[in-house]
Amino acid sequence: MESLKNDGFRPFRSCKWVPSKCNIFMWRAHLNRIPTRQALVRRNIILESTECVFCGDPSESVDHIFTGCELSGYVWNRLCAWIGIPDFFAFSFSDILNLYDNVPAEKKAKKIIVGLVTVTCWCVWKARNAKIFSGFSASKEEIFGEVKSLSFFWLKNRSRFSDLVWDDWCNSPLYML
C-alpha cells in the first residue's frame, strides 16, 4: 500500500490491485472533492434537488452517500459478513478509510480489505451515477454482486493472486491467505 500525504488528514492509503481511477476517486472523496449534489450547490450549480438519489435524504454529501444512506449501510453490512469481520459503524468517510485498522488480521489481509473498501465505494458511486444519468436503479444485492465480481476480476488480474477461484472467492475473499 502506498501513502499519499494530505494536509491536515491522515495519509490516504491507495491499493495497488485496483485501477488508478478508483484510487484517485477515493482520494478525491476523502478530500470531499467529488461532485455530490451538496458539493455542486456549494459551487453555485443550480440543481432541481439536493436529495440523495437512493433514500431521499435532504442533502447528498460524501458522508451521507457512503455512511448515512440506507443503501450503503446495507452494502457495508454485507461486505463485513462476507469478509468475516464484525459490522462497523461509520459516521464519516474517514471512518470507512480506517476500517482495516480495526480488523485483527495480517498485513496481506489488510491490503485486500483496503482494496475491497475501495471497490465498494466505487460500486456505490457508479450505482448513484447510473441512477442519475441513465435512470437505471440497481438493487442493493446487484451493487454488492458487482463488488464481488469487480474485486475478484481486479485482484485475480492485477496482483500475484492469479490462481483465485470464483467459488472460493464468493464464500470468503480471504481464503487464499
Buried (B, 14 or more C-beta within 10 A) or exposed (E): BEEBEEEEEEEBBBBEBBBEEBBEBBBBBBBBEBEBBBBBBEEEEEEEEBBBBBBEBEBBBBBBBBBBBEBBBBBBBBBBEBBEBEEBEBEBBBBBBBBBEEBEBEEEBBBBBBBBBBBBBBBBBBBBEBBEEEEEEBEBEEBBBBBBBBBBEBBBEBBEBEEBEEEEBBEEBBEBE
